[in-house]
Amino acid sequence: MKVVVSKEDLAGALRKTLSAVNSKNTIPILHNVMLQSDDEGFSVTATDLEICIRSQAEAQVERPGCTTLPARKLSQIVSVLPEGEVTLETDDNQQTSISCQRSFFKMLGLNPEEFPREQTEEPTWSLTLPAADFKRTLGKVSYAVSHDESRYVLNGTLLSVRSGTLTTVATDGRRLALVEQNLSENEVADFDVILPAKAVSELLKVLEGDEELQIGMTDSQATFTMKNLLLTSKLVEGNYPNYRQVIPAAFSNSAIVQREDFIEVLNRVSMMISESSTTVNMKLEKGLMTVSAVSSEFGEGNEPIDVSYDGEPINISFNPTFIVDPLRHMEADQAVFQFNDEFSPTSISGDEGFLCVVMPMRSS
């Protein structure tokens, strides 16, 4: 193999694939990325057997071929090369020379025949979305996934299509976040699949720009394809719980608050919480919310903020992170809080199609 590729493009391709390399894996070849050049161009591929990422880069292919090189070390070397064209040339012994201007390295690789090839299945369901829109959707729900490994189904994010509407859902049992999107331009049969957390994390890193994202699904695999990128992932097996049943059918009270101001107030007041006192209290009265926190270790703090609220006075306590997370990922200027009482689920909304349901906490 011999290719000439710009440092910027090579570094970009490595950056997109590197996080698929698991340094704790005991299989040596999985510590490497596969570099491949053929009639379709030049690509960099990494896998941990759960997900596989292939990134293409523009290059001048002088001799087709394939090799694998240690991913981290190659990335380190490329990052310090001078700006310009990088020549990669591999001999029959899997030694690859890397030259750029006056810099020269030679790296030892492993036989590419040992590298797992991606097994892309013919999709049962497929849809097309703007990459930036899908990234925003994942960002609005991904923080709510469970980290309890015994609840492996909740470690993933649900993609559910019903009657032309895509609903993306994550929950850890104490909070739930969902986004609904109309798929009127996509004729998609109903389906439910669960994306693993690793796939969602990687998609949040690599999705960008105004490109169209093609999503393909089977019962066991998801594929995400853009112009110069392919990500494949195994799916989480199992049935996602009925998330609709935790969303109250109606609310008797609502309050509207300026989103960014509320985030700042919560961040300031929550500085007083401690390991033994992890809640902030929100006292609502007409036109005003007072946010407060008390802990035996540090003391107390409180700050009022103007709200649009006409109901009876009420005190509700929350883990502040459960409120700040959805607020940070929203785009609307105002957030709408709806609730029935201090013990029932509270909803947070504002962006079109977005809803977050949070369980209050009992004040200590």
PyMOL commands that set and color helices and strands:
alter all, ss='L'
color gray80, all
select helices_A, chain A and resi 7-18+28-31+71-80+112-114+131-144+152-155+197-206+243-246+259-272+320-329
alter helices_A, ss='H'
color red, helices_A
select strands_A, chain A and resi 2-6+32-38+41-47+51-57+60-63+65-70+85-90+95-100+103-108+125-130+157-162+165-171+175-182+191-195+212-217+221-226+229-234+253-258+280-285+288-295+299-306+314-318+334-339+346-349+354-358
alter strands_A, ss='S'
color yellow, strands_A
deselect
rebuild
show_as cartoon
